[in-house]
């Protein structure tokens, strides 16, 4: 198994592509979550589906957080994004290159 984790066998561009795909999925998921929160607040405001005070404040907070995160991600320059992908790929390489630990189970 350790030979499969050898970072010299991995192609850097494949790792970066995988990280980039994950990044795109994250943007899509944040957009989806943000739309759900906006719908919940619209339903609450129209009286269609009232939220409890606690749920309303939670949904408001989540909407705000999702908006901030999405804005932060979308405002990244190509250079910043490429640097982030490179750093994530290097971190994955370091993690994958660690030796497996052999545990001796006591009976």
Phi and psi restraints in degrees (range 20) as a CNS / XPLOR table:
assign (resid 1 and name C) (resid 2 and name N)
       (resid 2 and name CA) (resid 2 and name C) 1.0 -62.1 20.0 2
assign (resid 2 and name N) (resid 2 and name CA)
       (resid 2 and name C) (resid 3 and name N) 1.0 -33.9 20.0 2
assign (resid 2 and name C) (resid 3 and name N)
       (resid 3 and name CA) (resid 3 and name C) 1.0 -64.7 20.0 2
assign (resid 3 and name N) (resid 3 and name CA)
       (resid 3 and name C) (resid 4 and name N) 1.0 -27.4 20.0 2
assign (resid 3 and name C) (resid 4 and name N)
       (resid 4 and name CA) (resid 4 and name C) 1.0 -73.5 20.0 2
assign (resid 4 and name N) (resid 4 and name CA)
       (resid 4 and name C) (resid 5 and name N) 1.0 -16.5 20.0 2
assign (resid 4 and name C) (resid 5 and name N)
       (resid 5 and name CA) (resid 5 and name C) 1.0 -98.6 20.0 2
assign (resid 5 and name N) (resid 5 and name CA)
       (resid 5 and name C) (resid 6 and name N) 1.0 8.6 20.0 2
assign (resid 5 and name C) (resid 6 and name N)
       (resid 6 and name CA) (resid 6 and name C) 1.0 -69.0 20.0 2
assign (resid 6 and name N) (resid 6 and name CA)
       (resid 6 and name C) (resid 7 and name N) 1.0 115.9 20.0 2
assign (resid 6 and name C) (resid 7 and name N)
       (resid 7 and name CA) (resid 7 and name C) 1.0 -66.4 20.0 2
assign (resid 7 and name N) (resid 7 and name CA)
       (resid 7 and name C) (resid 8 and name N) 1.0 -19.5 20.0 2
assign (resid 7 and name C) (resid 8 and name N)
       (resid 8 and name CA) (resid 8 and name C) 1.0 -71.5 20.0 2
assign (resid 8 and name N) (resid 8 and name CA)
       (resid 8 and name C) (resid 9 and name N) 1.0 -20.1 20.0 2
assign (resid 8 and name C) (resid 9 and name N)
       (resid 9 and name CA) (resid 9 and name C) 1.0 -84.4 20.0 2
assign (resid 9 and name N) (resid 9 and name CA)
       (resid 9 and name C) (resid 10 and name N) 1.0 -20.7 20.0 2
assign (resid 9 and name C) (resid 10 and name N)
       (resid 10 and name CA) (resid 10 and name C) 1.0 -80.5 20.0 2
assign (resid 10 and name N) (resid 10 and name CA)
       (resid 10 and name C) (resid 11 and name N) 1.0 142.3 20.0 2
assign (resid 10 and name C) (resid 11 and name N)
       (resid 11 and name CA) (resid 11 and name C) 1.0 -92.4 20.0 2
assign (resid 11 and name N) (resid 11 and name CA)
       (resid 11 and name C) (resid 12 and name N) 1.0 124.9 20.0 2
assign (resid 11 and name C) (resid 12 and name N)
       (resid 12 and name CA) (resid 12 and name C) 1.0 -57.9 20.0 2
assign (resid 12 and name N) (resid 12 and name CA)
       (resid 12 and name C) (resid 13 and name N) 1.0 -38.8 20.0 2
assign (resid 12 and name C) (resid 13 and name N)
       (resid 13 and name CA) (resid 13 and name C) 1.0 -66.7 20.0 2
assign (resid 13 and name N) (resid 13 and name CA)
       (resid 13 and name C) (resid 14 and name N) 1.0 -31.3 20.0 2
assign (resid 13 and name C) (resid 14 and name N)
       (resid 14 and name CA) (resid 14 and name C) 1.0 -69.2 20.0 2
assign (resid 14 and name N) (resid 14 and name CA)
       (resid 14 and name C) (resid 15 and name N) 1.0 -41.7 20.0 2
assign (resid 14 and name C) (resid 15 and name N)
       (resid 15 and name CA) (resid 15 and name C) 1.0 -65.0 20.0 2
assign (resid 15 and name N) (resid 15 and name CA)
       (resid 15 and name C) (resid 16 and name N) 1.0 -44.0 20.0 2
assign (resid 15 and name C) (resid 16 and name N)
       (resid 16 and name CA) (resid 16 and name C) 1.0 -64.2 20.0 2
assign (resid 16 and name N) (resid 16 and name CA)
       (resid 16 and name C) (resid 17 and name N) 1.0 -40.2 20.0 2
assign (resid 16 and name C) (resid 17 and name N)
       (resid 17 and name CA) (resid 17 and name C) 1.0 -61.9 20.0 2
assign (resid 17 and name N) (resid 17 and name CA)
       (resid 17 and name C) (resid 18 and name N) 1.0 -42.6 20.0 2
assign (resid 17 and name C) (resid 18 and name N)
       (resid 18 and name CA) (resid 18 and name C) 1.0 -62.9 20.0 2
assign (resid 18 and name N) (resid 18 and name CA)
       (resid 18 and name C) (resid 19 and name N) 1.0 -42.7 20.0 2
assign (resid 18 and name C) (resid 19 and name N)
       (resid 19 and name CA) (resid 19 and name C) 1.0 -65.3 20.0 2
assign (resid 19 and name N) (resid 19 and name CA)
       (resid 19 and name C) (resid 20 and name N) 1.0 -38.6 20.0 2
assign (resid 19 and name C) (resid 20 and name N)
       (resid 20 and name CA) (resid 20 and name C) 1.0 -65.3 20.0 2
assign (resid 20 and name N) (resid 20 and name CA)
       (resid 20 and name C) (resid 21 and name N) 1.0 -42.1 20.0 2
assign (resid 20 and name C) (resid 21 and name N)
       (resid 21 and name CA) (resid 21 and name C) 1.0 -61.4 20.0 2
assign (resid 21 and name N) (resid 21 and name CA)
       (resid 21 and name C) (resid 22 and name N) 1.0 -41.2 20.0 2
assign (resid 21 and name C) (resid 22 and name N)
       (resid 22 and name CA) (resid 22 and name C) 1.0 -62.8 20.0 2
assign (resid 22 and name N) (resid 22 and name CA)
       (resid 22 and name C) (resid 23 and name N) 1.0 -39.0 20.0 2
assign (resid 22 and name C) (resid 23 and name N)
       (resid 23 and name CA) (resid 23 and name C) 1.0 -63.2 20.0 2
assign (resid 23 and name N) (resid 23 and name CA)
       (resid 23 and name C) (resid 24 and name N) 1.0 -43.7 20.0 2
assign (resid 23 and name C) (resid 24 and name N)
       (resid 24 and name CA) (resid 24 and name C) 1.0 -64.5 20.0 2
assign (resid 24 and name N) (resid 24 and name CA)
       (resid 24 and name C) (resid 25 and name N) 1.0 -39.7 20.0 2
assign (resid 24 and name C) (resid 25 and name N)
       (resid 25 and name CA) (resid 25 and name C) 1.0 -64.4 20.0 2
assign (resid 25 and name N) (resid 25 and name CA)
       (resid 25 and name C) (resid 26 and name N) 1.0 -36.7 20.0 2
assign (resid 25 and name C) (resid 26 and name N)
       (resid 26 and name CA) (resid 26 and name C) 1.0 -64.6 20.0 2
assign (resid 26 and name N) (resid 26 and name CA)
       (resid 26 and name C) (resid 27 and name N) 1.0 -42.4 20.0 2
assign (resid 26 and name C) (resid 27 and name N)
       (resid 27 and name CA) (resid 27 and name C) 1.0 -61.8 20.0 2
assign (resid 27 and name N) (resid 27 and name CA)
       (resid 27 and name C) (resid 28 and name N) 1.0 -44.7 20.0 2
assign (resid 27 and name C) (resid 28 and name N)
       (resid 28 and name CA) (resid 28 and name C) 1.0 -62.4 20.0 2
assign (resid 28 and name N) (resid 28 and name CA)
       (resid 28 and name C) (resid 29 and name N) 1.0 -41.9 20.0 2
assign (resid 28 and name C) (resid 29 and name N)
       (resid 29 and name CA) (resid 29 and name C) 1.0 -67.3 20.0 2
assign (resid 29 and name N) (resid 29 and name CA)
       (resid 29 and name C) (resid 30 and name N) 1.0 -42.3 20.0 2
assign (resid 29 and name C) (resid 30 and name N)
       (resid 30 and name CA) (resid 30 and name C) 1.0 -61.4 20.0 2
assign (resid 30 and name N) (resid 30 and name CA)
       (resid 30 and name C) (resid 31 and name N) 1.0 -41.0 20.0 2
assign (resid 30 and name C) (resid 31 and name N)
       (resid 31 and name CA) (resid 31 and name C) 1.0 -62.3 20.0 2
assign (resid 31 and name N) (resid 31 and name CA)
       (resid 31 and name C) (resid 32 and name N) 1.0 -43.6 20.0 2
assign (resid 31 and name C) (resid 32 and name N)
       (resid 32 and name CA) (resid 32 and name C) 1.0 -62.3 20.0 2
assign (resid 32 and name N) (resid 32 and name CA)
       (resid 32 and name C) (resid 33 and name N) 1.0 -47.0 20.0 2
assign (resid 32 and name C) (resid 33 and name N)
       (resid 33 and name CA) (resid 33 and name C) 1.0 -63.3 20.0 2
assign (resid 33 and name N) (resid 33 and name CA)
       (resid 33 and name C) (resid 34 and name N) 1.0 -39.5 20.0 2
assign (resid 33 and name C) (resid 34 and name N)
       (resid 34 and name CA) (resid 34 and name C) 1.0 -63.1 20.0 2
assign (resid 34 and name N) (resid 34 and name CA)
       (resid 34 and name C) (resid 35 and name N) 1.0 -43.8 20.0 2
assign (resid 34 and name C) (resid 35 and name N)
       (resid 35 and name CA) (resid 35 and name C) 1.0 -63.3 20.0 2
assign (resid 35 and name N) (resid 35 and name CA)
       (resid 35 and name C) (resid 36 and name N) 1.0 -39.1 20.0 2
assign (resid 35 and name C) (resid 36 and name N)
       (resid 36 and name CA) (resid 36 and name C) 1.0 -61.7 20.0 2
assign (resid 36 and name N) (resid 36 and name CA)
       (resid 36 and name C) (resid 37 and name N) 1.0 -43.0 20.0 2
assign (resid 36 and name C) (resid 37 and name N)
       (resid 37 and name CA) (resid 37 and name C) 1.0 -66.8 20.0 2
assign (resid 37 and name N) (resid 37 and name CA)
       (resid 37 and name C) (resid 38 and name N) 1.0 -38.5 20.0 2
assign (resid 37 and name C) (resid 38 and name N)
       (resid 38 and name CA) (resid 38 and name C) 1.0 -64.3 20.0 2
assign (resid 38 and name N) (resid 38 and name CA)
       (resid 38 and name C) (resid 39 and name N) 1.0 -40.2 20.0 2
assign (resid 38 and name C) (resid 39 and name N)
       (resid 39 and name CA) (resid 39 and name C) 1.0 -62.1 20.0 2
assign (resid 39 and name N) (resid 39 and name CA)
       (resid 39 and name C) (resid 40 and name N) 1.0 -44.6 20.0 2
assign (resid 39 and name C) (resid 40 and name N)
       (resid 40 and name CA) (resid 40 and name C) 1.0 -60.4 20.0 2
assign (resid 40 and name N) (resid 40 and name CA)
       (resid 40 and name C) (resid 41 and name N) 1.0 -42.3 20.0 2
assign (resid 40 and name C) (resid 41 and name N)
       (resid 41 and name CA) (resid 41 and name C) 1.0 -68.9 20.0 2
assign (resid 41 and name N) (resid 41 and name CA)
       (resid 41 and name C) (resid 42 and name N) 1.0 -37.3 20.0 2
assign (resid 41 and name C) (resid 42 and name N)
       (resid 42 and name CA) (resid 42 and name C) 1.0 -66.0 20.0 2
assign (resid 42 and name N) (resid 42 and name CA)
       (resid 42 and name C) (resid 43 and name N) 1.0 -42.4 20.0 2
assign (resid 42 and name C) (resid 43 and name N)
       (resid 43 and name CA) (resid 43 and name C) 1.0 -62.0 20.0 2
assign (resid 43 and name N) (resid 43 and name CA)
       (resid 43 and name C) (resid 44 and name N) 1.0 -39.7 20.0 2
assign (resid 43 and name C) (resid 44 and name N)
       (resid 44 and name CA) (resid 44 and name C) 1.0 -65.3 20.0 2
assign (resid 44 and name N) (resid 44 and name CA)
       (resid 44 and name C) (resid 45 and name N) 1.0 -46.0 20.0 2
assign (resid 44 and name C) (resid 45 and name N)
       (resid 45 and name CA) (resid 45 and name C) 1.0 -65.4 20.0 2
assign (resid 45 and name N) (resid 45 and name CA)
       (resid 45 and name C) (resid 46 and name N) 1.0 -34.9 20.0 2
assign (resid 45 and name C) (resid 46 and name N)
       (resid 46 and name CA) (resid 46 and name C) 1.0 -81.0 20.0 2
assign (resid 46 and name N) (resid 46 and name CA)
       (resid 46 and name C) (resid 47 and name N) 1.0 -10.7 20.0 2
assign (resid 46 and name C) (resid 47 and name N)
       (resid 47 and name CA) (resid 47 and name C) 1.0 85.9 20.0 2
assign (resid 47 and name N) (resid 47 and name CA)
       (resid 47 and name C) (resid 48 and name N) 1.0 0.8 20.0 2
assign (resid 47 and name C) (resid 48 and name N)
       (resid 48 and name CA) (resid 48 and name C) 1.0 -64.5 20.0 2
assign (resid 48 and name N) (resid 48 and name CA)
       (resid 48 and name C) (resid 49 and name N) 1.0 -43.1 20.0 2
assign (resid 48 and name C) (resid 49 and name N)
       (resid 49 and name CA) (resid 49 and name C) 1.0 -145.3 20.0 2
assign (resid 49 and name N) (resid 49 and name CA)
       (resid 49 and name C) (resid 50 and name N) 1.0 97.1 20.0 2
assign (resid 49 and name C) (resid 50 and name N)
       (resid 50 and name CA) (resid 50 and name C) 1.0 -73.4 20.0 2
assign (resid 50 and name N) (resid 50 and name CA)
       (resid 50 and name C) (resid 51 and name N) 1.0 139.9 20.0 2
assign (resid 50 and name C) (resid 51 and name N)
       (resid 51 and name CA) (resid 51 and name C) 1.0 -102.3 20.0 2
assign (resid 51 and name N) (resid 51 and name CA)
       (resid 51 and name C) (resid 52 and name N) 1.0 150.0 20.0 2
assign (resid 51 and name C) (resid 52 and name N)
       (resid 52 and name CA) (resid 52 and name C) 1.0 -67.3 20.0 2
assign (resid 52 and name N) (resid 52 and name CA)
       (resid 52 and name C) (resid 53 and name N) 1.0 164.3 20.0 2
assign (resid 52 and name C) (resid 53 and name N)
       (resid 53 and name CA) (resid 53 and name C) 1.0 -57.6 20.0 2
assign (resid 53 and name N) (resid 53 and name CA)
       (resid 53 and name C) (resid 54 and name N) 1.0 -42.8 20.0 2
assign (resid 53 and name C) (resid 54 and name N)
       (resid 54 and name CA) (resid 54 and name C) 1.0 -64.4 20.0 2
assign (resid 54 and name N) (resid 54 and name CA)
       (resid 54 and name C) (resid 55 and name N) 1.0 -46.2 20.0 2
assign (resid 54 and name C) (resid 55 and name N)
       (resid 55 and name CA) (resid 55 and name C) 1.0 -65.4 20.0 2
assign (resid 55 and name N) (resid 55 and name CA)
       (resid 55 and name C) (resid 56 and name N) 1.0 -39.2 20.0 2
assign (resid 55 and name C) (resid 56 and name N)
       (resid 56 and name CA) (resid 56 and name C) 1.0 -61.9 20.0 2
assign (resid 56 and name N) (resid 56 and name CA)
       (resid 56 and name C) (resid 57 and name N) 1.0 -45.6 20.0 2
assign (resid 56 and name C) (resid 57 and name N)
       (resid 57 and name CA) (resid 57 and name C) 1.0 -67.0 20.0 2
assign (resid 57 and name N) (resid 57 and name CA)
       (resid 57 and name C) (resid 58 and name N) 1.0 -35.2 20.0 2
assign (resid 57 and name C) (resid 58 and name N)
       (resid 58 and name CA) (resid 58 and name C) 1.0 -64.9 20.0 2
assign (resid 58 and name N) (resid 58 and name CA)
       (resid 58 and name C) (resid 59 and name N) 1.0 -46.0 20.0 2
assign (resid 58 and name C) (resid 59 and name N)
       (resid 59 and name CA) (resid 59 and name C) 1.0 -65.5 20.0 2
assign (resid 59 and name N) (resid 59 and name CA)
       (resid 59 and name C) (resid 60 and name N) 1.0 -40.3 20.0 2
assign (resid 59 and name C) (resid 60 and name N)
       (resid 60 and name CA) (resid 60 and name C) 1.0 -60.4 20.0 2
assign (resid 60 and name N) (resid 60 and name CA)
       (resid 60 and name C) (resid 61 and name N) 1.0 -44.7 20.0 2
assign (resid 60 and name C) (resid 61 and name N)
       (resid 61 and name CA) (resid 61 and name C) 1.0 -64.5 20.0 2
assign (resid 61 and name N) (resid 61 and name CA)
       (resid 61 and name C) (resid 62 and name N) 1.0 -43.3 20.0 2
assign (resid 61 and name C) (resid 62 and name N)
       (resid 62 and name CA) (resid 62 and name C) 1.0 -64.5 20.0 2
assign (resid 62 and name N) (resid 62 and name CA)
       (resid 62 and name C) (resid 63 and name N) 1.0 -42.6 20.0 2
assign (resid 62 and name C) (resid 63 and name N)
       (resid 63 and name CA) (resid 63 and name C) 1.0 -58.6 20.0 2
assign (resid 63 and name N) (resid 63 and name CA)
       (resid 63 and name C) (resid 64 and name N) 1.0 -45.5 20.0 2
assign (resid 63 and name C) (resid 64 and name N)
       (resid 64 and name CA) (resid 64 and name C) 1.0 -61.5 20.0 2
assign (resid 64 and name N) (resid 64 and name CA)
       (resid 64 and name C) (resid 65 and name N) 1.0 -45.0 20.0 2
assign (resid 64 and name C) (resid 65 and name N)
       (resid 65 and name CA) (resid 65 and name C) 1.0 -65.3 20.0 2
assign (resid 65 and name N) (resid 65 and name CA)
       (resid 65 and name C) (resid 66 and name N) 1.0 -42.7 20.0 2
assign (resid 65 and name C) (resid 66 and name N)
       (resid 66 and name CA) (resid 66 and name C) 1.0 -64.1 20.0 2
assign (resid 66 and name N) (resid 66 and name CA)
       (resid 66 and name C) (resid 67 and name N) 1.0 -40.9 20.0 2
assign (resid 66 and name C) (resid 67 and name N)
       (resid 67 and name CA) (resid 67 and name C) 1.0 -62.0 20.0 2
assign (resid 67 and name N) (resid 67 and name CA)
       (resid 67 and name C) (resid 68 and name N) 1.0 -44.5 20.0 2
assign (resid 67 and name C) (resid 68 and name N)
       (resid 68 and name CA) (resid 68 and name C) 1.0 -62.3 20.0 2
assign (resid 68 and name N) (resid 68 and name CA)
       (resid 68 and name C) (resid 69 and name N) 1.0 -46.4 20.0 2
assign (resid 68 and name C) (resid 69 and name N)
       (resid 69 and name CA) (resid 69 and name C) 1.0 -65.6 20.0 2
assign (resid 69 and name N) (resid 69 and name CA)
       (resid 69 and name C) (resid 70 and name N) 1.0 -43.5 20.0 2
assign (resid 69 and name C) (resid 70 and name N)
       (resid 70 and name CA) (resid 70 and name C) 1.0 -63.7 20.0 2
assign (resid 70 and name N) (resid 70 and name CA)
       (resid 70 and name C) (resid 71 and name N) 1.0 -42.8 20.0 2
assign (resid 70 and name C) (resid 71 and name N)
       (resid 71 and name CA) (resid 71 and name C) 1.0 -62.2 20.0 2
assign (resid 71 and name N) (resid 71 and name CA)
       (resid 71 and name C) (resid 72 and name N) 1.0 -41.8 20.0 2
assign (resid 71 and name C) (resid 72 and name N)
       (resid 72 and name CA) (resid 72 and name C) 1.0 -62.1 20.0 2
assign (resid 72 and name N) (resid 72 and name CA)
       (resid 72 and name C) (resid 73 and name N) 1.0 -45.8 20.0 2
assign (resid 72 and name C) (resid 73 and name N)
       (resid 73 and name CA) (resid 73 and name C) 1.0 -66.8 20.0 2
assign (resid 73 and name N) (resid 73 and name CA)
       (resid 73 and name C) (resid 74 and name N) 1.0 -43.7 20.0 2
assign (resid 73 and name C) (resid 74 and name N)
       (resid 74 and name CA) (resid 74 and name C) 1.0 -72.3 20.0 2
assign (resid 74 and name N) (resid 74 and name CA)
       (resid 74 and name C) (resid 75 and name N) 1.0 -21.1 20.0 2
assign (resid 74 and name C) (resid 75 and name N)
       (resid 75 and name CA) (resid 75 and name C) 1.0 -88.1 20.0 2
assign (resid 75 and name N) (resid 75 and name CA)
       (resid 75 and name C) (resid 76 and name N) 1.0 -0.1 20.0 2
assign (resid 75 and name C) (resid 76 and name N)
       (resid 76 and name CA) (resid 76 and name C) 1.0 -68.8 20.0 2
assign (resid 76 and name N) (resid 76 and name CA)
       (resid 76 and name C) (resid 77 and name N) 1.0 139.9 20.0 2
assign (resid 76 and name C) (resid 77 and name N)
       (resid 77 and name CA) (resid 77 and name C) 1.0 -77.4 20.0 2
assign (resid 77 and name N) (resid 77 and name CA)
       (resid 77 and name C) (resid 78 and name N) 1.0 165.0 20.0 2
assign (resid 77 and name C) (resid 78 and name N)
       (resid 78 and name CA) (resid 78 and name C) 1.0 -60.2 20.0 2
assign (resid 78 and name N) (resid 78 and name CA)
       (resid 78 and name C) (resid 79 and name N) 1.0 -37.0 20.0 2
assign (resid 78 and name C) (resid 79 and name N)
       (resid 79 and name CA) (resid 79 and name C) 1.0 -66.2 20.0 2
assign (resid 79 and name N) (resid 79 and name CA)
       (resid 79 and name C) (resid 80 and name N) 1.0 -44.6 20.0 2
assign (resid 79 and name C) (resid 80 and name N)
       (resid 80 and name CA) (resid 80 and name C) 1.0 -62.9 20.0 2
assign (resid 80 and name N) (resid 80 and name CA)
       (resid 80 and name C) (resid 81 and name N) 1.0 -41.3 20.0 2
assign (resid 80 and name C) (resid 81 and name N)
       (resid 81 and name CA) (resid 81 and name C) 1.0 -66.2 20.0 2
assign (resid 81 and name N) (resid 81 and name CA)
       (resid 81 and name C) (resid 82 and name N) 1.0 -42.6 20.0 2
assign (resid 81 and name C) (resid 82 and name N)
       (resid 82 and name CA) (resid 82 and name C) 1.0 -62.9 20.0 2
assign (resid 82 and name N) (resid 82 and name CA)
       (resid 82 and name C) (resid 83 and name N) 1.0 -40.4 20.0 2
assign (resid 82 and name C) (resid 83 and name N)
       (resid 83 and name CA) (resid 83 and name C) 1.0 -64.3 20.0 2
assign (resid 83 and name N) (resid 83 and name CA)
       (resid 83 and name C) (resid 84 and name N) 1.0 -42.3 20.0 2
assign (resid 83 and name C) (resid 84 and name N)
       (resid 84 and name CA) (resid 84 and name C) 1.0 -63.0 20.0 2
assign (resid 84 and name N) (resid 84 and name CA)
       (resid 84 and name C) (resid 85 and name N) 1.0 -43.5 20.0 2
assign (resid 84 and name C) (resid 85 and name N)
       (resid 85 and name CA) (resid 85 and name C) 1.0 -63.3 20.0 2
assign (resid 85 and name N) (resid 85 and name CA)
       (resid 85 and name C) (resid 86 and name N) 1.0 -40.7 20.0 2
assign (resid 85 and name C) (resid 86 and name N)
       (resid 86 and name CA) (resid 86 and name C) 1.0 -63.3 20.0 2
assign (resid 86 and name N) (resid 86 and name CA)
       (resid 86 and name C) (resid 87 and name N) 1.0 -44.6 20.0 2
assign (resid 86 and name C) (resid 87 and name N)
       (resid 87 and name CA) (resid 87 and name C) 1.0 -63.4 20.0 2
assign (resid 87 and name N) (resid 87 and name CA)
       (resid 87 and name C) (resid 88 and name N) 1.0 -41.3 20.0 2
assign (resid 87 and name C) (resid 88 and name N)
       (resid 88 and name CA) (resid 88 and name C) 1.0 -65.4 20.0 2
assign (resid 88 and name N) (resid 88 and name CA)
       (resid 88 and name C) (resid 89 and name N) 1.0 -39.2 20.0 2
assign (resid 88 and name C) (resid 89 and name N)
       (resid 89 and name CA) (resid 89 and name C) 1.0 -65.1 20.0 2
assign (resid 89 and name N) (resid 89 and name CA)
       (resid 89 and name C) (resid 90 and name N) 1.0 -42.2 20.0 2
assign (resid 89 and name C) (resid 90 and name N)
       (resid 90 and name CA) (resid 90 and name C) 1.0 -64.0 20.0 2
assign (resid 90 and name N) (resid 90 and name CA)
       (resid 90 and name C) (resid 91 and name N) 1.0 -40.6 20.0 2
assign (resid 90 and name C) (resid 91 and name N)
       (resid 91 and name CA) (resid 91 and name C) 1.0 -64.0 20.0 2
assign (resid 91 and name N) (resid 91 and name CA)
       (resid 91 and name C) (resid 92 and name N) 1.0 -40.3 20.0 2
assign (resid 91 and name C) (resid 92 and name N)
       (resid 92 and name CA) (resid 92 and name C) 1.0 -64.3 20.0 2
assign (resid 92 and name N) (resid 92 and name CA)
       (resid 92 and name C) (resid 93 and name N) 1.0 -40.4 20.0 2
assign (resid 92 and name C) (resid 93 and name N)
       (resid 93 and name CA) (resid 93 and name C) 1.0 -61.4 20.0 2
assign (resid 93 and name N) (resid 93 and name CA)
       (resid 93 and name C) (resid 94 and name N) 1.0 -44.8 20.0 2
assign (resid 93 and name C) (resid 94 and name N)
       (resid 94 and name CA) (resid 94 and name C) 1.0 -62.6 20.0 2
assign (resid 94 and name N) (resid 94 and name CA)
       (resid 94 and name C) (resid 95 and name N) 1.0 -43.1 20.0 2
assign (resid 94 and name C) (resid 95 and name N)
       (resid 95 and name CA) (resid 95 and name C) 1.0 -65.1 20.0 2
assign (resid 95 and name N) (resid 95 and name CA)
       (resid 95 and name C) (resid 96 and name N) 1.0 -43.2 20.0 2
assign (resid 95 and name C) (resid 96 and name N)
       (resid 96 and name CA) (resid 96 and name C) 1.0 -73.1 20.0 2
assign (resid 96 and name N) (resid 96 and name CA)
       (resid 96 and name C) (resid 97 and name N) 1.0 -17.7 20.0 2
assign (resid 96 and name C) (resid 97 and name N)
       (resid 97 and name CA) (resid 97 and name C) 1.0 -88.7 20.0 2
assign (resid 97 and name N) (resid 97 and name CA)
       (resid 97 and name C) (resid 98 and name N) 1.0 -4.5 20.0 2
assign (resid 97 and name C) (resid 98 and name N)
       (resid 98 and name CA) (resid 98 and name C) 1.0 -66.8 20.0 2
assign (resid 98 and name N) (resid 98 and name CA)
       (resid 98 and name C) (resid 99 and name N) 1.0 141.7 20.0 2
assign (resid 98 and name C) (resid 99 and name N)
       (resid 99 and name CA) (resid 99 and name C) 1.0 -71.1 20.0 2
assign (resid 99 and name N) (resid 99 and name CA)
       (resid 99 and name C) (resid 100 and name N) 1.0 146.5 20.0 2
assign (resid 99 and name C) (resid 100 and name N)
       (resid 100 and name CA) (resid 100 and name C) 1.0 -70.6 20.0 2
assign (resid 100 and name N) (resid 100 and name CA)
       (resid 100 and name C) (resid 101 and name N) 1.0 145.7 20.0 2
assign (resid 100 and name C) (resid 101 and name N)
       (resid 101 and name CA) (resid 101 and name C) 1.0 -92.3 20.0 2
assign (resid 101 and name N) (resid 101 and name CA)
       (resid 101 and name C) (resid 102 and name N) 1.0 137.7 20.0 2
assign (resid 101 and name C) (resid 102 and name N)
       (resid 102 and name CA) (resid 102 and name C) 1.0 -94.8 20.0 2
assign (resid 102 and name N) (resid 102 and name CA)
       (resid 102 and name C) (resid 103 and name N) 1.0 121.8 20.0 2
assign (resid 102 and name C) (resid 103 and name N)
       (resid 103 and name CA) (resid 103 and name C) 1.0 -103.9 20.0 2
assign (resid 103 and name N) (resid 103 and name CA)
       (resid 103 and name C) (resid 104 and name N) 1.0 134.5 20.0 2
assign (resid 103 and name C) (resid 104 and name N)
       (resid 104 and name CA) (resid 104 and name C) 1.0 -102.6 20.0 2
assign (resid 104 and name N) (resid 104 and name CA)
       (resid 104 and name C) (resid 105 and name N) 1.0 117.0 20.0 2
assign (resid 104 and name C) (resid 105 and name N)
       (resid 105 and name CA) (resid 105 and name C) 1.0 -83.8 20.0 2
assign (resid 105 and name N) (resid 105 and name CA)
       (resid 105 and name C) (resid 106 and name N) 1.0 129.7 20.0 2
assign (resid 105 and name C) (resid 106 and name N)
       (resid 106 and name CA) (resid 106 and name C) 1.0 -83.2 20.0 2
assign (resid 106 and name N) (resid 106 and name CA)
       (resid 106 and name C) (resid 107 and name N) 1.0 136.7 20.0 2
